[in-house]
């Protein structure tokens, strides 16, 4: 995933915020530095959502005493992709 984002970033046109090239480089560098922590935080949140969803699914399977075969059928029918992340992405 990081490689795809890096490739995308490297292919972006470089904006000019200031006619002074050194100042422009400084502005762009600051923007990139502020991007990385937000990107890492977003990935941390996504990982936590996925972990919690897996835990919830496991508890539901246990509560209803689903067999491995039933669990597999449920996951094939409804998929195992994150429903929460899907809903969040639809709001954008």
DRENVO-5118 format. One record per residue: residue in one letter; z negated, y negated, x of N, C-alpha, C, O in turn. Coordinates in steps of 0.001 Angstrom, whole numbers. Atoms other than C-alpha are relative to their C-alpha. Example, Ala and Ser with C-alpha at 12.3 -4.5 7.8 and 13.67 -1.06 7.14 Angstrom:
! residues 2
PT type n_Z n_Y n_X ca_Z ca_Y ca_X c_Z c_Y c_X o_Z o_Y o_X
PT A 0 1190 890 -7800 4500 12300 0 -1200 900 -665 -1181 1936;
PT S 60 1190 -820 -7140 1060 13670 -730 -1090 -770 -899 -2198 -261;
***
This chain:
! residues 92
PT type n_Z n_Y n_X ca_Z ca_Y ca_X c_Z c_Y c_X o_Z o_Y o_X
PT X 0 1192 820 0 0 0 0 -1261 868 705 -2223 563;
PT X 62 1171 -862 -855 -2430 2819 1354 -289 623 1734 -1450 774;
PT X -1308 186 -619 2548 -1846 4429 963 -687 -963 1747 -1544 -554;
PT X -877 628 990 4330 -2790 1206 -310 -1476 -161 600 -2299 -258;
PT X 393 1403 159 2356 -6003 859 392 -796 1243 885 -1919 1141;
PT X -368 687 -1236 2893 -6896 4507 1504 -235 41 1951 -1318 420;
PT X -1458 140 32 6636 -6270 4131 406 -1120 -961 1284 -1925 -651;
PT X -290 1050 978 6694 -8482 1038 -336 -1373 567 438 -2320 427;
PT X 425 1281 -578 4780 -11233 2818 970 -448 1087 1340 -1620 1158;
PT X -903 357 -1089 7063 -11090 5844 1376 -438 -504 2083 -1175 183;
PT X -1293 371 567 10107 -11453 3590 -41 -1280 -835 999 -1757 -1289;
PT X 112 1242 771 8771 -14527 1782 544 -1175 805 371 -1231 2023;
PT X -426 1201 -721 10391 -17831 2637 -1237 -804 409 -2223 -863 -326;
PT X 1144 768 -494 8075 -20002 4691 70 -1407 -589 1032 -2136 -344;
PT X -12 1341 601 7149 -23131 2731 -367 -1066 1029 -1037 -787 2023;
PT X 361 1123 -853 6864 -26517 4361 -864 -952 -807 -429 -1521 -1809;
PT X 955 879 661 3816 -28507 3352 -87 -1349 703 -546 -2342 141;
PT X 110 1206 -800 4072 -31061 6096 1202 -39 943 1656 1009 1404;
PT X -1160 111 -897 6946 -32388 8224 -367 342 1434 488 750 2221;
PT X 475 -363 -1328 4848 -31847 11321 -118 1525 54 -915 2110 -678;
PT X -37 -1466 -44 5553 -28216 12278 -1345 616 374 -1720 1657 -163;
PT X 1319 -529 -374 2167 -27705 13938 -964 -67 -1179 -1720 873 -1427;
PT X 853 160 1177 382 -29041 10863 404 1008 -1075 -453 1597 -1734;
PT X -502 -966 974 2587 -26871 8641 -487 1408 351 -935 2148 -524;
PT X 466 -1315 -446 1722 -23785 10709 -1494 162 -264 -1943 1231 -678;
PT X 1443 -29 250 -1970 -24640 10431 -296 221 -1488 -1172 1012 -1837;
PT X 196 -139 1452 -1743 -24965 6632 332 1417 -444 -427 2032 -1193;
PT X -412 -1356 386 136 -21674 6265 -986 1033 527 -1316 1988 -176;
PT X 987 -922 -583 -2308 -19898 8597 -1282 -1 -821 -1852 1058 -1082;
PT X 1205 89 839 -5248 -21159 6533 205 705 -1339 -696 1386 -1829;
PT X -298 -683 1266 -3563 -19934 3338 -45 1516 172 -599 2225 -668;
PT X -12 -1445 -251 -3020 -16487 4833 -1418 525 247 -1773 1611 -211;
PT X 1388 -420 -250 -6622 -16311 6047 -802 70 -1300 -1665 935 -1455;
PT X 722 -21 1274 -7865 -17114 2556 510 1120 -904 -212 1571 -1794;
PT X -580 -1065 815 -5545 -14476 1054 -652 1348 290 -953 2093 -642;
PT X 482 -1330 -384 -6903 -11472 2984 -1324 383 -654 -1412 1482 -1202;
PT X 1255 -398 662 -10519 -11531 1693 172 250 -1499 -445 1158 -2056;
PT X -236 -211 1433 -9265 -11884 -1891 737 1307 -240 446 2015 -1204;
PT X -746 -1257 105 -6841 -8998 -1380 -945 1189 190 -881 2164 -558;
PT X 959 -1080 -250 -9618 -6815 59 -976 141 -1162 -1309 1260 -1554;
PT X 916 -31 1145 -11969 -7751 -2800 688 622 -1209 78 1413 -1928;
PT X -753 -580 1112 -9271 -6894 -5353 106 1515 166 -83 2258 -798;
PT X -86 -1443 -241 -8781 -3478 -3745 -1346 688 -200 -1406 1807 -710;
PT X 1346 -545 200 -12543 -2909 -3748 -299 143 -1497 -848 1157 -1929;
PT X 217 -45 1454 -12702 -3725 -7476 824 1119 -624 319 1863 -1464;
PT X -860 -1071 520 -9762 -1409 -8220 -584 1364 335 -625 2249 -519;
PT X 612 -1278 -396 -11409 1408 -6251 -1230 306 -844 -1437 1449 -1252;
PT X 1200 -201 822 -14656 899 -8182 359 372 -1434 -277 1245 -2026;
PT X -442 -326 1362 -12848 945 -11537 454 1449 -66 70 2184 -976;
PT X -501 -1380 -14 -11075 4184 -10628 -1135 1010 154 -1135 2057 -492;
PT X 1145 -889 -209 -14318 5763 -9409 -807 144 -1293 -1179 1255 -1671;
PT X 771 -30 1251 -16164 4834 -12623 761 752 -1084 167 1528 -1834;
PT X -791 -732 996 -13301 6094 -14792 -41 1508 253 -141 2296 -687;
PT X 90 -1439 -323 -13355 9439 -12948 -1365 556 -395 -1459 1666 -919;
PT X 1350 -442 373 -17130 9663 -13464 -130 128 -1518 -706 1097 -2014;
PT X 49 -51 1472 -16780 8875 -17181 757 1222 -501 257 1962 -1347;
PT X -785 -1167 413 -14035 11475 -17576 -750 1297 273 -775 2197 -567;
PT X 753 -1202 -365 -16145 14066 -15766 -1147 234 -984 -1383 1364 -1410;
PT X 1115 -121 945 -19117 13351 -18052 487 418 -1390 -149 1236 -2055;
PT X -550 -368 1314 -16967 13579 -21183 427 1459 -7 149 2184 -962;
PT X -413 -1404 -86 -15447 16877 -20039 -1225 917 -51 -1203 1968 -691;
PT X 1229 -798 -19 -18953 18180 -19394 -682 -17 -1367 -1120 1025 -1854;
PT X 648 151 1296 -20373 16842 -22672 652 891 -1054 -36 1540 -1842;
PT X -719 -801 994 -17687 18558 -24726 306 1418 489 965 2198 -198;
PT X -151 -1329 -601 -17714 21616 -22453 1466 443 46 1794 1581 -291;
PT X -1410 -338 -141 -13970 21482 -21846 193 946 1179 -447 800 2220;
PT X -351 -899 -1101 -12547 24285 -19744 983 -736 907 1505 -1793 552;
PT X -975 602 -911 -10349 23523 -16754 1380 -69 -650 2125 -1029 -450;
PT X -1299 -33 678 -7344 24505 -18853 93 -1129 -1036 1125 -1792 -1139;
PT X 16 1074 1004 -8339 22086 -21654 62 -1374 680 763 -2281 231;
PT X 7 1257 -751 -9027 19337 -19146 1405 -311 524 1876 -1445 441;
PT X -1354 166 -517 -5622 19871 -17573 966 -411 -1112 1830 -1264 -911;
PT X -860 330 1142 -3952 19745 -21001 -215 -1454 -428 746 -2157 -742;
PT X 319 1390 366 -5732 16455 -21808 643 -962 999 1257 -1955 609;
PT X -546 882 -1026 -4685 14910 -18509 1527 -14 -24 2145 -1041 259;
PT X -1462 -28 118 -1090 16057 -18986 456 -808 -1213 1464 -1512 -1155;
PT X -368 705 1234 -1004 14650 -22513 -160 -1518 131 723 -2283 -259;
PT X 324 1426 -45 -2621 11288 -21787 164 -625 1377 119 -1847 1512;
PT X -131 506 -1360 -2138 10972 -18045 -1352 -256 626 -2371 -327 -61;
PT X 1255 250 -705 -4740 10331 -15414 -17 -1393 629 -931 -1729 1382;
PT X -17 1367 -513 -3733 6770 -14584 -1080 -820 -695 -1487 -526 -1819;
PT X 1064 858 504 -6318 4076 -15095 426 -755 -1253 1412 -1491 -1244;
PT X -266 726 1249 -6367 2782 -18649 -478 -1450 120 159 -2363 -405;
PT X 543 1351 -172 -8502 -223 -17671 969 -854 818 1275 -1985 440;
PT X -926 765 -833 -6126 -1301 -14903 1303 -284 -744 1910 -1339 -560;
PT X -1201 206 810 -3204 -865 -17284 -210 -1169 -973 667 -2017 -1131;
PT X 295 1089 943 -4868 -3157 -19842 -90 -1345 713 383 -2360 202;
PT X 130 1242 -764 -5695 -5743 -17190 1375 -521 397 1638 -1719 294;
PT X -1325 439 -448 -2129 -5823 -15898 846 -516 -1160 1733 -1344 -949;
PT X -752 476 1165 -787 -6343 -19444 -368 -1437 -352 444 -2157 -934;
PT X 464 1350 344 -2839 -9557 -19793 670 -1069 857 690 -2237 470;
PT X -593 986 -917 -1034 -11242 -16882 1324 -487 -471 1948 -1317 191;
***
